[in-house]
Amino acid sequence: MKISSRVKGIAIEAVCGLFILLFVYAAVSKLLDFENFRIQIAQSPVTAAYAAPLSVIVPVAELAISVLLLFKKFRRAALLAAYTLMLVFTGYIYIVLHYSSYIPCSCGGILEEMGWTAHLYFNLAFVLLAAAALLLSGPNGSRFTGPVMQLFVFGLLGLGMIGILYKRSATTMQEHNTFIRNFPHNPNKVREADLRYNSYYFAGTADDTLYLGNTTAPLIVTRLDTLLSGLEQDTIRLLPDNLPFQSLQLEVGTSGFYLSDGTVPVIFRGHQRHGWKAREAWRGSIYFSQARAVDTSFIAVRCFDRDNTFTLAGIHLPNGKVSIKRGLLQRQVDGRFDVDGTLQFDAKQEKLMYQYYYRNQFLLADNRLNLISRGKTIDTIDKAQVQVAYVKSHREYKLSAPPLTVNNNACIDNGFLFVQSALRGRFEKEDMWREASIIDVYDAAANRYISSFYVYHERGEKLRSFMVNGNHFYGLLGRYLVDYQLHPAIFTTTK
């Protein structure tokens, strides 16, 4: 049945009017709230790596197509462009629904209130409207080969564009990230415990028990179960107990508990199952500032080398031997301040990790401090920005200006590296930095950034230290110990 030219004309005019209304409204909504729109698409794994150009290209394209639809001379080309663009949007929604853990909508206006499935059908409806208008504007009779072929070619073009964009964006975010974070899902706070004092630190975990040390009472160990209940305290007995310690640090694990103070080259060891008695396990001649117990026979430490710079070393408890691992910490400025960082041990994978404070680098080693790999965090500071001056009167080097801190705290659990970042990424709102801390998650072995999440301040207190055990994130904020349950989306960018 042939359709009269008048009916065709009315139908085409109606479709063009609908597209003009849709595109103008969507483009103006984006431009009126441009910063929010750019932030939203920057948080999408489909578009994150190209958020800056896309935040301009999309509304400009919508407005340009709307203008071209007003003129009959350009109407067919404009309908093809509208058809292709709607297929791009439809492909985006499809990827969000089937391959993305969570993506905020970035359409603007009332369209932002639509559910993802409803949005998919909405887009498909406009794809069909554009296709119908293009077919109606083609040759009469049965000669539809030209318009149908155009729909097919431009359909492949639109879907191919979004597919390529997704693949390239994912690769860029994971391997060539330009400091754009992905926030798939914030963790849920499930419980908290009031510790009454803010002098606690995480000493470790073993047998479904959390252990806390106390900087003001170094021989007191506090125990809680993983539900943050059943708080109990014990007193550690040192044998001998007459050494001039300045700052004893407690570490508890499945192999027992360890006490050390690097200003006194002695390490104590005991086992919580046999009572909280600690005996001298090692006495040597090196001074160290951090220690991580790997097992009953090996302790990894950060110590001073012959030239008074920091290096990593292993202490073999059975024979007291010290193995200096020179070259693991890479010097950039002075070998002390520029290599400052935190040494952590992943008990589940038996690997050691060192995260630098003032540069975007970390290293991964096996349980005997043999280098496995070096990795980078997603920020762009690869050289420590520290200024060091020598003070003759004290015969020591000191920082002559505040350094630029890149990473604050860090921990590693089952191969996942969690870093409390000190720098704001691209397209992130400054207000959030006054309300929360940002934790970045990496696959340490693959040197791959995965995602980020917020840990909001509690009662005006910021996150000062944390540990991760499986899908639980434990944080100390002031006098409160909080437990956040991590969403599976935090550990992967895909479903």
C-alpha positions in Angstrom: 0.0 0.0 0.0 1.4 3.3 -1.1 1.5 6.2 1.4 0.5 9.6 0.0 3.2 12.3 -0.2 1.2 14.5 2.2 1.1 11.8 4.9 4.8 11.1 4.4 5.6 14.7 4.8 3.5 15.1 8.0 5.1 12.0 9.5 8.6 13.1 8.7 7.9 16.6 10.0 6.6 15.1 13.3 9.7 12.9 13.7 12.0 15.8 13.0 10.1 17.9 15.6 10.4 15.2 18.2 14.1 14.9 17.6 14.6 18.7 17.8 12.7 18.8 21.0 14.7 15.9 22.5 18.1 17.0 21.4 17.7 20.7 22.3 16.3 19.8 25.7 19.0 17.3 26.4 21.8 19.5 25.2 20.6 22.6 27.1 20.3 20.5 30.3 23.8 19.2 29.9 25.3 22.7 29.3 23.4 24.3 32.1 24.9 21.7 34.5 28.0 21.2 32.5 30.4 20.4 35.4 28.1 17.8 36.8 27.6 16.3 33.4 31.3 16.0 32.8 31.9 14.5 36.2 29.2 11.9 35.6 30.5 10.7 32.3 34.0 10.7 33.8 32.8 8.1 36.2 31.6 5.7 33.5 34.0 3.0 32.3 32.5 3.4 28.8 33.5 7.1 28.5 35.8 7.9 31.4 39.0 8.2 29.5 37.5 10.6 27.0 35.3 12.6 29.4 36.8 16.0 28.5 36.2 16.0 24.7 32.9 14.0 24.9 31.4 16.4 27.4 31.7 19.1 24.7 31.1 16.9 21.6 27.8 15.3 22.7 25.8 18.5 23.4 27.3 20.3 20.4 26.3 17.3 18.1 22.8 17.3 19.5 22.4 21.1 18.8 24.0 20.8 15.4 21.6 18.0 14.3 18.6 20.0 15.7 19.6 23.0 13.5 20.1 20.8 10.4 16.7 19.2 10.9 15.0 22.6 10.4 16.2 22.8 6.8 14.7 20.4 4.2 17.9 20.5 2.2 19.9 18.9 5.0 17.0 16.9 6.6 18.0 13.5 5.3 21.6 13.8 6.4 20.4 15.1 9.8 18.1 12.1 10.2 21.0 9.8 9.4 23.1 11.6 12.0 20.2 11.5 14.6 19.7 7.7 13.9 23.4 7.0 14.3 23.7 9.1 17.5 20.6 7.4 19.1 22.2 4.0 18.3 25.4 5.2 20.0 23.3 6.2 23.1 21.4 2.8 22.9 24.7 0.9 22.7 25.9 2.9 25.7 22.9 1.9 27.8 23.2 -1.8 26.7 26.9 -1.9 27.8 25.9 -0.2 31.1 23.2 -2.9 31.7 25.2 -5.9 30.7 28.9 -5.1 31.3 29.1 -2.3 33.9 28.7 -2.7 37.6 27.3 0.8 38.2 27.1 4.0 36.1 25.4 7.3 37.0 23.1 8.7 34.3 24.4 11.7 32.5 21.6 12.7 30.2 20.4 15.7 32.1 17.0 17.0 33.0 14.0 14.7 33.4 15.7 12.0 31.3 18.1 11.5 34.3 15.2 10.2 36.4 14.5 7.2 34.0 15.6 3.7 35.0 18.2 2.1 32.8 15.7 -0.4 31.2 13.2 2.3 30.5 15.9 4.5 29.1 16.9 1.6 26.7 13.4 1.3 25.4 13.1 5.1 25.1 16.2 5.2 23.0 15.1 2.2 20.8 11.8 4.0 20.1 13.7 7.0 18.8 16.0 4.8 16.7 12.9 3.3 15.1 11.3 6.7 14.5 14.5 7.9 12.8 14.6 4.7 10.7 11.0 5.1 9.7 11.5 8.7 8.7 14.5 7.8 6.6 12.6 5.1 4.8 9.7 7.4 4.2 12.0 10.1 2.8 13.6 7.6 0.4 12.4 6.6 -3.1 8.7 5.5 -3.7 7.6 2.0 -4.5 9.8 -1.0 -3.7 13.1 0.7 -4.4 14.2 0.6 -0.7 17.7 -0.8 -1.3 19.4 2.6 -0.9 17.7 3.7 2.4 17.9 0.2 3.9 21.6 -0.1 3.1 22.2 3.3 4.6 20.4 2.2 7.8 22.5 -0.9 7.9 25.9 0.9 7.3 25.2 3.8 9.7 23.8 1.3 12.3 27.1 -0.6 12.2 29.0 2.7 12.4 27.1 3.8 15.5 27.3 0.5 17.4 31.0 0.1 16.3 31.8 3.6 17.6 30.4 2.9 21.1 32.1 -0.6 21.2 35.5 0.8 20.2 35.0 3.7 22.7 34.3 1.2 25.5 37.3 -1.0 24.7 39.7 1.9 24.4 38.4 3.7 27.4 38.7 0.5 29.5 42.3 0.0 28.3 43.2 3.6 28.9 41.7 3.6 32.4 43.5 0.5 33.4 46.8 0.8 31.6 47.2 4.5 30.6 45.1 6.3 33.2 45.2 10.1 33.2 44.1 10.4 36.8 40.4 9.7 36.3 38.8 7.7 39.0 35.9 5.2 38.6 33.4 5.1 41.5 31.3 2.0 40.9 29.8 1.6 44.4 30.3 3.1 47.8 30.7 0.6 50.7 27.9 0.2 53.2 28.7 1.0 56.8 27.4 -2.0 58.8 28.6 -1.3 62.3 30.8 0.7 64.6 32.5 0.5 68.0 33.3 3.3 70.4 36.8 2.7 71.6 36.7 5.8 73.9 40.2 6.9 72.9 41.8 7.9 69.6 45.3 6.3 70.3 44.6 2.9 68.8 46.1 1.4 65.6 45.5 -1.8 63.7 47.9 -4.5 64.9 46.5 -7.3 62.7 43.9 -10.1 62.4 43.9 -13.8 63.1 41.2 -16.4 63.7 38.3 -14.0 63.0 39.7 -11.6 65.6 40.8 -8.0 65.2 43.8 -6.8 67.3 44.5 -3.2 68.1 47.6 -1.7 69.6 47.7 1.5 71.6 50.4 4.2 71.2 49.9 5.5 74.7 49.8 2.0 76.3 52.1 -0.1 74.1 51.8 -3.3 76.1 48.0 -3.3 76.1 46.4 -5.4 73.3 42.7 -4.9 72.5 40.7 -7.7 70.9 37.4 -7.7 69.1 35.6 -10.1 66.9 34.9 -9.2 63.3 31.4 -8.1 64.3 33.1 -5.4 66.5 31.7 -7.0 69.7 33.3 -8.8 72.7 35.9 -6.1 73.3 38.6 -7.5 75.7 42.1 -6.4 76.7 45.2 -8.2 77.7 48.6 -7.0 79.0 51.8 -8.2 77.3 54.7 -9.3 79.4 58.2 -8.7 78.0 61.1 -10.9 79.0 63.4 -9.0 79.5 61.5 -5.7 80.1 64.3 -3.3 80.9 65.2 -2.0 77.4 65.0 1.7 76.6 62.1 1.6 74.1 60.7 4.8 72.7 57.7 3.5 70.6 56.9 -0.2 70.7 54.8 -1.4 67.9 52.6 -4.5 68.0 51.9 -6.8 65.1 49.6 -9.9 65.4 49.1 -12.6 62.9 48.4 -16.3 62.6 52.1 -17.1 63.3 51.9 -15.2 66.6 52.5 -11.7 67.8 55.6 -9.5 67.6 56.8 -6.4 69.4 59.6 -4.1 68.1 61.0 -0.7 68.3 63.6 0.1 65.7 65.5 2.5 68.0 66.4 -0.6 70.0 67.5 -3.4 67.7 65.5 -6.1 69.4 62.4 -8.1 68.3 60.1 -9.9 70.7 57.9 -12.8 69.8 55.1 -14.8 71.5 51.8 -16.5 70.6 48.4 -15.3 71.7 47.2 -18.9 72.2 50.0 -19.4 74.8 49.3 -16.3 76.8 50.6 -12.8 76.1 54.2 -13.5 77.1 56.9 -12.2 74.6 60.5 -13.3 74.7 63.4 -12.0 72.8 63.6 -13.5 69.3 66.3 -11.4 67.8 69.0 -8.9 68.8 71.2 -7.3 66.3 73.0 -4.2 65.2 70.7 -2.6 62.6 68.2 0.1 63.5 64.9 0.1 61.6 61.7 2.2 61.4 59.2 -0.4 60.2 58.9 -4.2 60.6 56.5 -6.8 59.1 56.5 -10.4 60.3 56.2 -12.8 57.4 56.4 -16.0 59.4 58.2 -17.4 62.5 61.5 -17.3 60.8 61.5 -14.0 58.7 60.9 -10.4 59.5 61.0 -7.7 56.7 62.2 -4.3 57.9 63.0 -0.9 56.6 66.3 0.0 58.0 69.3 2.4 57.5 72.0 1.5 55.1 75.7 2.3 55.3 75.2 5.7 53.8 72.4 6.5 56.2 69.7 6.1 53.6 66.6 3.8 53.8 66.7 0.3 52.4 64.7 -2.9 52.9 66.2 -5.9 54.7 65.2 -9.3 55.9 65.9 -10.6 59.4 66.3 -14.4 59.7 65.2 -15.2 63.2 66.7 -18.7 63.6 70.3 -17.5 63.0 70.0 -13.8 63.4 71.3 -13.1 60.0 70.3 -9.8 58.2 70.0 -9.7 54.4 70.2 -6.2 53.0 68.1 -5.8 49.8 69.8 -2.8 48.2 68.1 -1.4 45.1 64.5 -2.2 46.1 63.9 1.4 47.3 64.8 3.6 44.4 66.5 6.9 45.3 65.4 10.1 43.6 66.6 13.0 45.8 68.2 12.0 49.1 67.4 8.4 49.7 65.5 9.0 52.9 62.7 11.4 52.6 62.1 10.7 48.9 61.7 6.9 49.5 59.5 7.3 52.6 56.5 5.0 52.5 54.7 2.1 54.2 55.8 -1.5 54.2 52.8 -4.0 54.2 52.5 -7.8 54.1 49.7 -9.8 52.3 49.4 -12.9 54.5 46.9 -14.5 52.1 49.3 -14.4 49.1 52.5 -14.2 51.1 53.8 -11.1 49.4 55.3 -7.9 50.6 54.4 -4.5 49.3 56.0 -1.1 49.7 54.0 2.0 48.8 55.8 5.4 48.5 54.2 8.5 50.1 55.6 11.1 47.8 55.3 9.5 44.3 52.9 7.3 42.4 54.9 4.1 42.8 54.9 0.9 44.7 56.8 -2.4 44.6 55.7 -6.0 45.1 58.1 -8.6 46.5 57.9 -12.3 47.6 58.0 -13.4 51.2 61.8 -13.1 51.2 61.9 -9.6 49.7 62.8 -10.7 46.2 61.4 -8.2 43.7 58.4 -9.3 41.7 57.3 -6.1 40.1 57.0 -2.4 40.3 53.7 -0.6 39.8 52.2 2.8 39.6 49.1 4.5 41.1 46.9 6.5 38.8 48.0 10.0 39.8 50.7 11.6 37.7 53.4 12.4 40.3 56.3 10.0 39.5 59.1 12.1 41.0 59.1 12.9 44.7 58.7 16.6 45.3 60.8 17.0 48.4 63.3 19.7 49.3 66.1 18.7 51.8 68.5 20.8 53.6 71.5 19.9 55.9 71.4 21.4 59.4 75.1 21.7 60.5 74.3 22.4 64.1 72.4 19.1 64.4 74.4 17.3 61.8 71.3 16.0 60.1 69.2 16.5 57.0 65.7 17.9 57.3 62.9 18.8 55.0 63.2 22.5 54.0 59.7 22.7 52.7 56.5 20.7 53.1 56.6 17.7 50.6 53.7 17.0 48.2 52.1 13.9 49.6 50.7 11.6 46.9 49.5 8.6 49.0 48.7 8.5 52.7 48.0 5.1 54.0 47.9 1.7 52.2 47.2 -1.9 52.9 47.2 -5.1 50.8 44.8 -8.0 51.1 44.6 -11.1 48.8 46.4 -9.3 46.0 44.3 -6.2 46.1 46.1 -3.0 47.0 44.1 -0.3 48.8 45.6 3.2 48.8 44.3 6.3 50.6 45.1 9.0 48.1 46.1 12.5 49.0 45.4 14.0 45.6 42.2 15.0 43.9 41.7 13.4 40.5 40.3 15.0 37.3 36.6 15.8 37.3 36.2 15.3 41.0 34.3 17.8 43.2 36.4 19.7 45.7 33.5 19.4 48.2 33.9 15.7 48.5 37.5 16.1 49.7 36.2 18.0 52.7 33.6 15.3 53.5 35.4 12.0 52.8 38.7 10.2 52.1 39.2 8.4 48.8 40.4 4.8 48.7 41.8 3.6 45.3 41.8 -0.1 44.6 44.4 -1.9 42.5 45.2 -5.4 41.3 48.8 -5.2 42.6 50.3 -8.1 40.6 48.8 -6.9 37.3 49.6 -3.3 38.1 46.0 -2.4 37.2 43.8 0.3 38.7 40.3 -1.1 39.3 38.1 1.4 41.2 37.7 3.9 44.0 35.3 4.5 46.8 34.6 7.1 49.5 35.0 6.7 53.2 33.0 9.6 54.8 34.2 11.4 57.9 32.6 10.4 61.1 31.6 13.2 63.6 34.1 15.5 62.0 37.0 12.9 62.2 38.9 11.9 59.1 40.1 8.4 58.3 43.5 8.0 60.0 44.3 4.3 59.4 42.5 1.2 58.0 42.8 -2.4 57.1 40.9 -4.8 54.8 39.9 -8.4 55.4 38.0 -10.0 52.5 35.0 -7.8 51.7 35.2 -5.8 54.9 37.0 -2.5 55.3 37.8 -1.5 58.9 38.7 2.1 59.5 39.7 4.2 62.6 38.2 7.6 62.6 38.9 9.5 65.8 37.8 7.2 68.7 35.5 5.1 66.5 36.2 1.8 64.8 33.9 1.4 61.8 33.2 -1.6 59.6 32.2 -1.1 55.9 31.0 -3.9 53.7 32.6 -3.7 50.3 30.4 -4.2 47.2 31.7 -6.8 44.7 31.8 -4.0 42.1 34.7 -2.4 43.9 36.9 -5.3 43.0 36.0 -5.4 39.3 35.0 -3.1 36.5 32.6 -5.7 35.0 29.8 -7.8 36.2 
